[in-house]
């Protein structure tokens, strides 16, 4: 699960060794090549040999075999499966197989963002295919109902199944954090997506969608707070186990007196005197920071250009890379809000900057204004915006790398802040070596205005960088407050005990003097090391590990939801209930598999 880089390459890891007792417990055997675990039922290879991955495959695909409970029964079952007797694997009736196929197709439609009515079209396509290729098997489609009403019901059933799995795991969370994303716009309504990251007893991390809240119906902070508390209560979670809050940096979230964060921090009291850690820079960093950096409303102007290109320049070959990029993000239909958000990405601005000459020629050909291309200030602001947004893109992409813990993510943030300080110094010295687009614009303007001694004012851009740097310091202020805890967690054997909190010094000294634990630390990654650390011998250090591991270390799950929204905005803008929207977002973002056997039985029982 963890991807934290280590100092010494791992040679032998006991946590990744196939265990013989899994054969009867999970119906898997070690393959001939010794890599992974081979399922005796479906003959699929589970690539990982972590027990939790093997267990998840078994529970999701073959829970039917739980009815064989005795040791002798299990042994006989394993022997029959080893000999290739698959009669037990075919326990589903034709009707149950049709139900399972229908559920799988409905999940696939949801993952691809297709409308409810497209299930019938898929059914017709399969019927045409079978009639031509396998005419004797056309009858198998008779029991597969993909009508809009049935498709909606099945998606809700899958959502209920996934939610039930999440709640079962949430009961065992030692600590958890929430991520609150209020940038999900569907049609004319705004939603708050609430994600949870919890840590179990073995430091197994679970990230998933907890709930979605319609901000139109929950406009006040009090109403939002009540909805979140209700979702936590339904999941069996108390605020006392909440360690961190990750949010966007909108006023609704971080307003000093009326923001949701201040309300939640008052309600939540974490054990061992930890206040709830809040940081607001992970979510939509590139998008929201662009509003501060765009000092001349550059993106509004570019948005008008792109709309014009989409309507009057769609066949021009020079714009095909731009149009292809747009369609890959949003499909053929795109609304104004999604277009504006897309243009606030460094990658998009860089592409448009490279096409600026072609765009100017196009605007002239269609009779549109080109006044901006003769405005020195606007052009300089454009070049500066492209460079800064490209740097923001880099840090945003780095923060999408998950399973590295908040300590590693915070290091990346600190590195970027040092980069901003360097950029500020270079701008003060009028050194444009780190501003490639800005440098190109300045060189072009020098050729055009040879008598002008001052092409741009460096103080203007130095102030923007300074403001951005202060924003970063404010967004991650709480992580600086627990910097020692993060460092202790990441490097327990090199952390000096005298710099540790008084409560942990005795345990830390004892840990650093244990040669066996040092050897484990050298060959395992952090997650595996802390999972094996005795909670009885090192209760305080283990508690710190639970808390640090529960902090969101990336924006990956939020970015996955936002990408799903932008790609499928047309489908999601159709009349849908909040319940259906939540089901679609859950299916799109979860890493859990539905328990198909349970779903099939529920359908048959009903």
C-alpha positions as CSV (number, residue, x, y, z in Angstrom):
1,X,0.0,0.0,0.0
2,X,2.8,2.4,0.8
3,X,5.3,3.8,-1.7
4,X,7.6,5.8,0.6
5,X,11.1,5.5,-0.8
6,X,13.7,3.9,1.5
7,X,17.4,4.4,2.0
8,X,18.3,0.7,1.4
9,X,16.7,-1.5,-1.2
10,X,14.3,-4.1,0.2
11,X,15.7,-7.6,-0.4
12,X,13.4,-9.9,1.7
13,X,10.1,-8.7,3.1
14,X,8.2,-11.1,5.3
15,X,5.0,-9.0,4.7
16,X,5.0,-9.9,1.0
17,X,5.6,-13.7,1.4
18,X,2.8,-16.1,0.4
19,X,1.4,-17.8,3.4
20,X,0.3,-21.5,3.2
21,X,-2.8,-20.9,5.4
22,X,-4.3,-18.6,2.8
23,X,-5.0,-21.7,0.6
24,X,-7.9,-22.8,2.8
25,X,-8.8,-19.4,4.0
26,X,-8.9,-17.6,0.6
27,X,-8.8,-20.4,-1.9
28,X,-5.5,-19.3,-3.4
29,X,-2.2,-21.0,-4.1
30,X,1.3,-19.8,-4.8
31,X,1.9,-19.8,-8.6
32,X,4.8,-21.7,-10.1
33,X,6.7,-18.5,-10.7
34,X,6.3,-17.6,-7.1
35,X,4.9,-14.1,-7.8
36,X,1.5,-13.2,-6.4
37,X,-1.4,-15.5,-5.5
38,X,-3.4,-17.6,-7.9
39,X,-7.1,-17.9,-7.3
40,X,-8.3,-21.6,-7.5
41,X,-11.8,-20.5,-8.4
42,X,-11.5,-18.0,-11.2
43,X,-7.8,-18.7,-12.1
44,X,-7.0,-15.1,-11.9
45,X,-3.7,-13.9,-10.5
46,X,-3.8,-11.5,-7.5
47,X,-0.6,-9.5,-8.3
48,X,0.0,-8.5,-4.7
49,X,0.7,-10.9,-1.9
50,X,-0.4,-8.6,0.9
51,X,-3.1,-10.4,2.8
52,X,-5.5,-7.5,2.6
53,X,-5.4,-7.6,-1.2
54,X,-5.9,-11.4,-1.3
55,X,-8.8,-11.1,1.2
56,X,-10.4,-8.3,-0.8
57,X,-10.4,-10.4,-4.0
58,X,-11.9,-13.3,-2.1
59,X,-14.6,-11.3,-0.4
60,X,-15.6,-9.4,-3.6
61,X,-15.6,-12.4,-6.0
62,X,-16.1,-15.6,-4.0
63,X,-17.9,-14.9,-0.8
64,X,-20.3,-17.7,-1.7
65,X,-17.7,-20.2,-0.5
66,X,-18.0,-18.9,3.1
67,X,-20.7,-21.5,3.5
68,X,-18.0,-24.1,3.7
69,X,-16.9,-23.5,7.3
70,X,-15.4,-26.7,8.7
71,X,-11.7,-27.5,8.2
72,X,-12.5,-30.8,6.5
73,X,-15.0,-29.1,4.2
74,X,-12.5,-26.4,3.3
75,X,-9.8,-29.0,2.7
76,X,-12.1,-31.1,0.5
77,X,-13.1,-27.9,-1.4
78,X,-9.5,-26.9,-2.0
79,X,-8.7,-30.4,-3.3
80,X,-11.6,-30.4,-5.8
81,X,-10.6,-27.0,-7.1
82,X,-7.0,-28.1,-7.4
83,X,-8.1,-31.1,-9.5
84,X,-10.0,-28.7,-11.8
85,X,-13.5,-29.6,-10.6
86,X,-15.2,-26.3,-11.4
87,X,-18.7,-27.5,-10.7
88,X,-18.7,-25.5,-7.5
89,X,-17.6,-22.5,-9.4
90,X,-20.7,-22.7,-11.5
91,X,-23.1,-22.5,-8.5
92,X,-24.9,-19.5,-10.0
93,X,-28.1,-20.3,-11.9
94,X,-28.6,-18.8,-15.4
95,X,-30.9,-16.1,-13.9
96,X,-28.2,-15.2,-11.3
97,X,-25.5,-15.1,-14.0
98,X,-27.7,-12.7,-16.0
99,X,-28.2,-10.6,-12.9
100,X,-24.5,-10.4,-12.2
101,X,-23.8,-9.5,-15.9
102,X,-26.4,-6.8,-15.7
103,X,-24.8,-5.4,-12.5
104,X,-21.4,-5.4,-14.1
105,X,-22.6,-3.6,-17.2
106,X,-24.4,-1.0,-15.1
107,X,-21.2,-0.3,-13.1
108,X,-19.2,0.0,-16.4
109,X,-21.8,2.5,-17.7
110,X,-21.4,4.5,-14.5
111,X,-17.6,4.5,-14.7
112,X,-17.7,5.8,-18.2
113,X,-20.2,8.5,-17.4
114,X,-22.9,7.2,-19.7
115,X,-26.6,8.1,-19.3
116,X,-29.2,5.7,-17.9
117,X,-30.8,5.3,-21.4
118,X,-27.7,4.0,-23.0
119,X,-28.0,0.6,-21.4
120,X,-30.7,-0.3,-23.9
121,X,-28.3,0.7,-26.7
122,X,-25.6,-1.5,-25.3
123,X,-28.1,-4.4,-25.1
124,X,-29.0,-3.9,-28.8
125,X,-25.4,-3.9,-29.8
126,X,-24.7,-7.1,-28.0
127,X,-27.8,-8.7,-29.6
128,X,-26.6,-7.7,-33.1
129,X,-23.1,-9.1,-32.4
130,X,-24.4,-12.4,-31.0
131,X,-26.8,-12.9,-33.9
132,X,-23.9,-12.7,-36.3
133,X,-21.1,-14.4,-34.4
134,X,-22.8,-16.8,-31.9
135,X,-26.5,-17.1,-33.0
136,X,-27.1,-20.0,-30.6
137,X,-26.3,-17.8,-27.6
138,X,-28.6,-14.9,-28.3
139,X,-30.9,-16.3,-25.6
140,X,-28.5,-15.4,-22.8
141,X,-29.5,-11.7,-23.3
142,X,-33.1,-12.4,-22.4
143,X,-32.5,-12.2,-18.7
144,X,-30.2,-9.1,-18.9
145,X,-32.4,-6.0,-18.3
146,X,-30.6,-2.7,-19.0
147,X,-33.7,-0.4,-19.1
148,X,-33.2,3.1,-17.6
149,X,-35.2,2.3,-14.5
150,X,-33.3,-1.0,-13.8
151,X,-30.0,0.7,-14.5
152,X,-30.7,3.4,-11.9
153,X,-31.8,0.8,-9.3
154,X,-28.6,-1.2,-9.8
155,X,-26.3,1.7,-9.5
156,X,-28.0,2.6,-6.2
157,X,-27.6,-1.0,-5.1
158,X,-23.9,-1.0,-6.0
159,X,-23.5,2.3,-4.1
160,X,-25.2,0.9,-1.0
161,X,-22.9,-2.2,-1.2
162,X,-19.8,-0.1,-1.4
163,X,-21.0,2.2,1.4
164,X,-21.7,-0.7,3.6
165,X,-18.1,-2.0,3.1
166,X,-16.7,1.5,3.9
167,X,-18.8,1.7,7.1
168,X,-17.6,-1.8,8.2
169,X,-14.0,-0.7,7.8
170,X,-14.6,2.7,9.4
171,X,-15.5,1.1,12.7
172,X,-11.9,-0.1,13.0
173,X,-10.3,3.2,12.2
174,X,-7.8,4.3,14.8
175,X,-7.7,7.8,13.3
176,X,-9.2,9.5,10.3
177,X,-9.1,12.8,8.3
178,X,-11.6,14.5,6.1
179,X,-11.1,16.3,2.7
180,X,-13.8,18.9,1.9
181,X,-14.0,19.9,-1.8
182,X,-16.6,22.6,-2.6
183,X,-15.6,23.0,-6.3
184,X,-17.9,20.4,-7.7
185,X,-20.4,22.2,-10.0
186,X,-23.1,20.1,-11.6
187,X,-25.4,22.1,-14.0
188,X,-26.4,25.1,-11.9
189,X,-25.9,23.5,-8.5
190,X,-22.8,23.4,-6.3
191,X,-21.9,20.4,-4.2
192,X,-19.5,19.7,-1.4
193,X,-17.7,16.4,-1.8
194,X,-16.6,14.9,1.6
195,X,-13.8,12.3,1.4
196,X,-12.5,10.3,4.3
197,X,-9.0,8.8,4.9
198,X,-8.9,6.3,7.7
199,X,-6.2,4.1,9.2
200,X,-6.9,0.7,10.6
201,X,-5.1,-1.3,13.3
202,X,-2.4,-2.6,10.8
203,X,-1.9,1.0,9.4
204,X,-4.0,0.0,6.3
205,X,-5.2,3.2,4.7
206,X,-8.6,3.6,3.2
207,X,-9.6,6.6,1.1
208,X,-13.2,6.9,-0.1
209,X,-16.1,9.2,-0.7
210,X,-18.1,9.7,2.6
211,X,-21.0,11.8,1.2
212,X,-21.9,14.6,-1.1
213,X,-23.9,17.7,0.2
214,X,-26.0,19.9,-2.0
215,X,-24.8,23.5,-1.2
216,X,-28.0,24.9,-2.6
217,X,-30.0,23.1,0.2
218,X,-27.3,23.5,2.8
219,X,-26.3,27.1,2.3
220,X,-25.3,28.0,5.9
221,X,-22.3,26.7,7.7
222,X,-24.5,25.4,10.4
223,X,-26.5,23.3,7.9
224,X,-23.2,22.0,6.4
225,X,-21.9,21.1,9.8
226,X,-25.0,19.2,10.6
227,X,-24.9,17.2,7.3
228,X,-21.3,16.2,7.9
229,X,-21.9,15.2,11.5
230,X,-24.9,13.1,10.3
231,X,-22.7,11.3,7.7
232,X,-20.0,10.6,10.3
233,X,-22.6,9.3,12.8
234,X,-24.0,7.0,10.1
235,X,-20.5,5.7,9.5
236,X,-20.0,5.0,13.2
237,X,-17.3,7.7,13.6
238,X,-16.9,10.2,16.3
239,X,-15.2,13.6,16.0
240,X,-12.8,12.6,18.7
241,X,-11.0,10.3,16.3
242,X,-10.6,13.0,13.6
243,X,-7.0,14.2,13.2
244,X,-7.0,16.4,10.1
245,X,-9.0,18.5,7.7
246,X,-8.0,19.2,4.1
247,X,-10.0,21.8,2.3
248,X,-10.0,24.3,-0.6
249,X,-9.0,27.8,0.4
250,X,-12.4,29.4,-0.3
251,X,-14.1,31.7,2.2
252,X,-16.8,29.1,2.8
253,X,-14.1,26.8,4.1
254,X,-11.5,29.0,5.8
255,X,-13.3,32.2,6.6
256,X,-11.9,33.5,9.8
257,X,-15.2,33.9,11.7
258,X,-17.7,32.1,9.6
259,X,-15.7,29.3,7.8
260,X,-16.7,25.7,8.1
261,X,-13.2,24.7,9.4
262,X,-13.4,26.9,12.5
263,X,-16.8,25.4,13.4
264,X,-15.5,21.8,13.0
265,X,-12.3,22.5,15.0
266,X,-14.5,23.8,17.9
267,X,-16.5,20.6,17.8
268,X,-13.7,18.2,17.4
269,X,-11.2,17.4,20.3
270,X,-8.6,14.9,19.3
271,X,-7.0,12.7,22.0
272,X,-3.5,13.3,23.4
273,X,-3.9,17.1,23.1
274,X,-3.7,17.1,19.3
275,X,-5.7,19.9,17.8
276,X,-7.3,19.1,14.4
277,X,-4.7,19.8,11.8
278,X,-6.0,21.9,8.9
279,X,-4.3,22.6,5.5
280,X,-5.9,24.1,2.5
281,X,-3.3,23.9,-0.3
282,X,-3.8,20.4,-1.6
283,X,-7.1,20.7,-3.3
284,X,-7.3,22.5,-6.6
285,X,-4.1,24.3,-5.9
286,X,-3.5,25.1,-9.6
287,X,-7.1,26.3,-10.1
288,X,-7.6,28.5,-7.1
289,X,-4.1,30.0,-7.1
290,X,-4.6,31.2,-10.7
291,X,-7.1,33.8,-9.5
292,X,-4.4,35.5,-7.4
293,X,-1.7,35.2,-10.2
294,X,-4.0,36.4,-13.1
295,X,-3.5,40.1,-12.4
296,X,-4.9,41.3,-15.7
297,X,-7.8,39.0,-16.3
298,X,-5.8,37.2,-19.0
299,X,-7.8,34.0,-18.8
300,X,-11.2,35.7,-19.5
301,X,-9.7,37.1,-22.7
302,X,-8.2,33.7,-23.7
303,X,-11.6,32.0,-22.9
304,X,-13.2,34.3,-25.5
305,X,-10.6,33.3,-28.1
306,X,-11.1,29.6,-27.4
307,X,-14.9,29.9,-27.8
308,X,-14.3,31.6,-31.1
309,X,-11.9,28.9,-32.3
310,X,-14.4,26.2,-31.4
311,X,-17.1,27.9,-33.4
312,X,-15.2,29.4,-36.4
313,X,-11.8,27.8,-36.5
314,X,-12.6,24.2,-35.7
315,X,-11.2,23.0,-39.1
316,X,-8.0,24.9,-39.0
317,X,-5.0,22.4,-38.7
318,X,-3.0,24.7,-36.4
319,X,-5.6,24.5,-33.7
320,X,-6.1,20.7,-33.7
321,X,-3.8,20.0,-30.8
322,X,-5.7,22.6,-28.7
323,X,-9.1,21.2,-29.7
324,X,-8.0,17.6,-29.1
325,X,-6.8,18.5,-25.6
326,X,-10.1,20.2,-24.9
327,X,-12.2,17.2,-26.1
328,X,-10.0,14.7,-24.1
329,X,-10.8,16.7,-20.9
330,X,-14.5,17.5,-21.5
331,X,-15.8,15.7,-24.5
332,X,-17.3,17.6,-27.4
333,X,-19.7,19.6,-25.2
334,X,-18.2,22.0,-22.6
335,X,-19.8,24.6,-20.5
336,X,-18.3,28.0,-19.6
337,X,-17.3,27.1,-16.1
338,X,-15.4,23.9,-17.1
339,X,-13.7,25.8,-20.0
340,X,-12.6,28.5,-17.6
341,X,-11.2,25.9,-15.2
342,X,-9.4,24.1,-18.0
343,X,-7.8,27.3,-19.1
344,X,-6.5,27.9,-15.6
345,X,-4.1,24.9,-15.9
346,X,-0.4,25.5,-16.6
347,X,-0.4,22.9,-19.4
348,X,-3.2,24.5,-21.3
349,X,-1.8,28.0,-21.0
350,X,1.6,26.8,-22.2
351,X,-0.1,25.3,-25.3
352,X,-2.0,28.5,-26.0
353,X,1.1,30.6,-25.6
354,X,2.9,28.5,-28.2
355,X,-0.1,29.2,-30.6
356,X,-0.3,33.0,-29.9
357,X,0.9,34.0,-33.4
358,X,-1.6,31.6,-35.1
359,X,-4.4,32.9,-32.8
360,X,-3.6,36.5,-33.7
361,X,-3.7,35.7,-37.4
362,X,-7.0,33.9,-36.9
363,X,-8.6,36.8,-35.0
364,X,-7.6,39.2,-37.8
365,X,-9.1,36.8,-40.4
366,X,-12.5,36.7,-38.6
367,X,-12.5,40.5,-37.9
368,X,-12.1,40.2,-34.1
369,X,-10.1,42.6,-32.0
370,X,-6.4,42.1,-31.6
371,X,-5.7,45.0,-29.3
372,X,-4.1,42.8,-26.7
373,X,-1.3,41.8,-29.0
374,X,-0.1,45.4,-29.1
375,X,-0.5,46.0,-25.4
376,X,3.0,45.7,-23.7
377,X,1.6,45.3,-20.2
378,X,-0.9,42.6,-21.2
379,X,1.7,40.6,-23.1
380,X,4.1,40.7,-20.2
381,X,1.4,39.7,-17.8
382,X,0.5,36.8,-20.2
383,X,4.1,35.5,-20.3
384,X,4.5,35.8,-16.5
385,X,1.2,34.0,-16.0
386,X,2.2,31.1,-18.3
387,X,5.5,30.6,-16.3
388,X,4.0,30.8,-12.8
389,X,1.1,28.5,-13.7
390,X,3.6,26.0,-15.2
391,X,5.4,25.9,-11.8
392,X,2.0,25.5,-10.0
393,X,1.2,22.7,-12.4
394,X,4.5,20.9,-11.4
395,X,3.7,21.1,-7.6
396,X,0.1,20.2,-8.2
397,X,1.1,17.0,-10.1
398,X,3.6,16.2,-7.3
399,X,0.8,16.4,-4.8
400,X,-1.2,13.9,-6.8
401,X,1.3,11.2,-5.9
402,X,-0.4,9.2,-3.2
403,X,0.7,6.7,-0.5
404,X,3.8,8.7,0.5
405,X,2.5,10.1,3.8
406,X,1.9,13.7,4.7
407,X,5.6,14.1,5.8
408,X,6.9,13.5,2.2
409,X,4.1,15.7,0.8
410,X,5.0,18.5,3.1
411,X,8.7,18.3,2.0
412,X,7.6,18.9,-1.5
413,X,5.6,22.0,-0.4
414,X,8.7,23.3,1.4
415,X,10.8,22.7,-1.7
416,X,8.3,24.6,-3.8
417,X,8.3,27.5,-1.3
418,X,12.1,27.7,-1.6
419,X,11.6,27.8,-5.4
420,X,9.2,30.7,-5.1
421,X,11.7,32.6,-2.9
422,X,14.3,32.0,-5.6
423,X,11.9,33.3,-8.3
424,X,11.2,36.4,-6.3
425,X,14.9,37.1,-5.9
426,X,15.5,36.6,-9.6
427,X,12.7,38.9,-10.5
428,X,14.1,41.5,-8.2
429,X,17.4,41.2,-10.1
430,X,15.6,41.3,-13.5
431,X,17.0,37.8,-14.1
432,X,14.5,36.0,-16.4
433,X,16.4,32.7,-16.7
434,X,13.6,30.9,-14.8
435,X,10.8,32.7,-16.7
436,X,11.1,31.2,-20.3
437,X,7.7,32.5,-21.6
438,X,8.1,35.9,-20.0
439,X,11.7,36.1,-21.4
440,X,10.4,35.4,-25.0
441,X,7.8,38.1,-24.7
442,X,10.4,40.6,-23.3
443,X,12.8,39.9,-26.2
444,X,10.0,40.3,-28.8
445,X,9.0,43.6,-27.2
446,X,12.6,44.9,-27.2
447,X,12.8,44.2,-30.9
448,X,9.4,46.0,-31.4
449,X,10.0,49.0,-29.1
450,X,13.8,49.6,-29.5
451,X,13.6,53.1,-28.0
452,X,11.7,52.0,-24.9
453,X,14.2,51.5,-22.0
454,X,11.7,49.9,-19.6
455,X,9.7,47.1,-21.1
456,X,8.2,45.9,-17.8
457,X,8.1,46.7,-14.1
458,X,9.7,43.9,-12.0
459,X,8.1,45.2,-8.8
460,X,4.7,44.3,-10.3
461,X,5.5,40.6,-10.6
462,X,7.7,40.5,-7.5
463,X,4.6,41.4,-5.5
464,X,2.6,38.6,-7.1
465,X,5.2,36.0,-6.2
466,X,5.4,37.4,-2.7
467,X,1.7,37.2,-2.2
468,X,1.7,33.6,-3.6
469,X,4.5,32.7,-1.1
470,X,2.5,34.1,1.8
471,X,-0.5,32.2,0.7
472,X,1.4,28.9,0.8
473,X,2.8,29.7,4.2
474,X,-0.8,30.3,5.4
475,X,-2.3,27.2,3.7
476,X,0.2,24.8,5.3
477,X,0.7,26.6,8.7
478,X,-0.7,23.7,10.7
479,X,1.7,21.2,9.1
480,X,4.6,23.5,10.2
481,X,3.1,23.3,13.7
482,X,3.5,19.5,13.8
483,X,6.7,19.5,11.8
484,X,8.6,17.6,14.6
485,X,5.9,14.9,14.6
486,X,6.2,14.5,10.9
487,X,10.0,14.3,11.1
488,X,9.9,11.9,14.0
489,X,7.5,9.7,12.0
490,X,9.6,9.7,8.9
491,X,13.0,9.2,10.6
492,X,12.5,7.7,14.1
493,X,16.0,6.4,14.3
494,X,17.8,9.6,13.3
495,X,15.5,12.0,15.3
496,X,17.3,13.4,18.3
497,X,15.4,12.5,21.5
498,X,16.1,15.9,23.1
499,X,14.1,17.6,20.3
500,X,11.2,15.3,20.7
501,X,8.1,16.1,22.9
502,X,8.8,15.1,26.6
503,X,6.0,12.4,26.5
504,X,7.7,10.5,23.7
505,X,11.4,10.7,24.7
506,X,11.6,7.6,26.8
507,X,9.9,5.5,24.1
508,X,12.1,7.0,21.4
509,X,15.3,6.3,23.3
510,X,14.2,2.7,23.8
511,X,13.3,2.4,20.1
512,X,16.6,3.7,18.9
513,X,18.4,1.2,21.1
514,X,16.6,-1.8,19.7
515,X,18.8,-3.4,17.1
516,X,16.1,-5.8,15.8
517,X,13.8,-2.8,15.1
518,X,16.6,-0.9,13.4
519,X,17.2,-3.9,11.0
520,X,13.4,-4.0,10.2
521,X,13.4,-0.3,9.6
522,X,16.3,-0.6,7.1
523,X,14.6,-3.2,4.9
524,X,10.9,-2.2,5.2
525,X,9.0,0.9,4.1
526,X,7.5,3.1,6.8
527,X,4.0,1.7,6.6
528,X,5.2,-1.9,7.1
529,X,7.6,-0.9,9.8
530,X,4.9,0.9,11.9
531,X,2.4,-1.8,11.2
532,X,4.7,-4.3,12.9
533,X,5.7,-2.0,15.8
534,X,4.3,-3.2,19.1
535,X,1.5,-0.9,20.4
536,X,2.1,-2.2,23.9
537,X,5.8,-1.4,24.0
538,X,5.5,1.9,22.1
539,X,2.0,3.2,22.6
540,X,2.8,6.9,22.1
541,X,4.9,6.4,19.0
542,X,2.3,4.0,17.5
543,X,-0.4,6.7,18.3
544,X,1.7,9.3,16.4
545,X,2.0,6.9,13.5
546,X,-1.8,6.4,13.3
547,X,-2.3,10.1,13.3
548,X,0.3,11.1,10.7
549,X,-0.7,8.2,8.4
550,X,-4.4,9.4,8.6
551,X,-3.5,12.8,7.1
552,X,-4.2,13.2,3.4
553,X,-0.9,13.0,1.6
554,X,-2.2,13.8,-1.9
555,X,-5.2,15.3,-3.8
556,X,-5.5,12.1,-5.9
557,X,-9.0,11.1,-4.9
558,X,-10.4,14.6,-5.2
559,X,-8.7,15.1,-8.6
560,X,-10.2,11.8,-9.7
561,X,-13.7,13.0,-8.8
562,X,-13.1,16.4,-10.5
563,X,-11.9,14.7,-13.7
564,X,-14.9,12.5,-13.7
565,X,-17.1,15.5,-13.4
566,X,-15.5,17.5,-16.2
567,X,-15.3,14.6,-18.6
568,X,-19.0,13.7,-18.1
569,X,-20.5,17.1,-17.3
570,X,-23.2,16.7,-20.0
571,X,-24.5,13.4,-18.5
572,X,-24.3,14.6,-14.9
573,X,-26.2,17.7,-15.8
574,X,-29.3,15.7,-16.7
575,X,-32.0,15.5,-14.1
576,X,-30.4,13.4,-11.3
577,X,-31.2,13.1,-7.7
578,X,-28.5,13.8,-5.1
579,X,-28.6,10.1,-4.2
580,X,-27.8,9.1,-7.8
581,X,-25.0,11.7,-8.1
582,X,-23.4,10.3,-4.9
583,X,-23.7,6.8,-6.3
584,X,-21.9,7.8,-9.5
585,X,-19.1,9.7,-7.7
586,X,-18.6,6.7,-5.4
587,X,-18.3,4.2,-8.2
588,X,-15.9,6.5,-10.0
589,X,-13.6,7.2,-7.1
590,X,-13.5,4.0,-5.0
591,X,-10.8,1.4,-5.1
592,X,-13.1,-1.2,-3.6
593,X,-14.9,-3.8,-5.6
594,X,-18.6,-4.5,-5.0
595,X,-19.5,-7.8,-3.4
596,X,-21.2,-9.3,-6.4
597,X,-22.6,-12.4,-4.6
598,X,-24.4,-10.2,-2.1
599,X,-25.8,-8.0,-4.8
600,X,-27.0,-11.0,-6.8
601,X,-28.7,-12.5,-3.7
602,X,-30.4,-9.2,-2.9
603,X,-31.8,-8.9,-6.4
604,X,-33.1,-12.5,-6.3
605,X,-34.6,-12.0,-2.8
606,X,-36.4,-8.9,-4.0
